[in-house]
């Protein structure tokens, strides 16, 4: 009886430890990536898209980032062309299109 209770207790401790330490790593990954936007160091995605829309009328297909200080925006123009924009997340400057 004591061995069974000991096993249940060990499994319970292992599950709690995994949840706490595994969860901390997952939780830290999110803020690291978006801290710069929330703190005002990076421009919000909506601002980047508004700049692109003003420059090149069309529609958003996909947006990624900020990653490594850059956004990657896939844009379709009104005439059907697809453009991949690389945008500096701090300044909003279009680096490549």
N, C-alpha and C positions, 0 to 999 in steps of 0.2 A: 504494500500500500504506500509506503514512504517513497519507494522508487518511482512509482507512477506520478505521485504528486511532485516529486523533484523534476521529472521530465517535463511535466506541464509547466512548471515554474520556469525552467530553463528556456523552453520554447517561447513562453510569454515574454521573458526578458529579451530574448533575441529579436522577436518581432518589434517590440517597443524600441530597442536600440537601432534597428534597421530603419524604422519609420522616422525616428528623430534625426539620425545622422544622414540618411539618404534624402530625407525631406529638406534638410538644411542645404545640401548641395544643389538640389533642384530649385529651391527658393532663391538661393543666391544668384543663380544663373540669370533669372529674369530681371532683377533689379540692376545687375551689372550692365545689361544690354540697354535698358531703358532709362537708367538713372540720368544720363546726359540729356535726354529729351525733357524729362520731368524737372530737371534743375535749370533748364533754360540754356544749356550749352549747345544743344543741337536743335535745329528747327523742327517743328512738328511736321509730320507727313502731309497733313492737309495744306500747309503753307507751300511745301514743295510742289504738290500737285497743282495748286492754284497758279504757281509761277509757270509750270510747264503748259497748263491749259491756256494761259494768256499768250504764251510764245507760239504754241503749236496747237491749234484747235483739234480736238479729237476726244478720245476716251481712254481711261485707264484700263489696262489689261491685267497688270500684276505690279505689286510693289513689295520690295524686300528691304529690310534694314531698320534702323541704322546698323550697319555691320562694318567694322573697321573705319568708322567715321564717314561712311558713305551710304547713300540710298541707291538702290537699283530699281528703276522704274521702266516698265514695258508699256509703251503707249501706241495706240493705233490712231493714225491721222484720219481726218474725214474722207480722204481719198483712198483709204485702205492700207497705206504703208504702215509697217511696224517699226518703231524706233526704240532702241534700248538707251535710256538715259542713265548716266552715272552722275550723281549729284553729291557735292560736299555737304555733309550733314550740319556743319557749323555755320557755313556762310550761305548755303543755298545755291552756290554757283554750280552751273551745269559744266561738268568736267569733260564729258564725252557724250556724243549722240550719234 
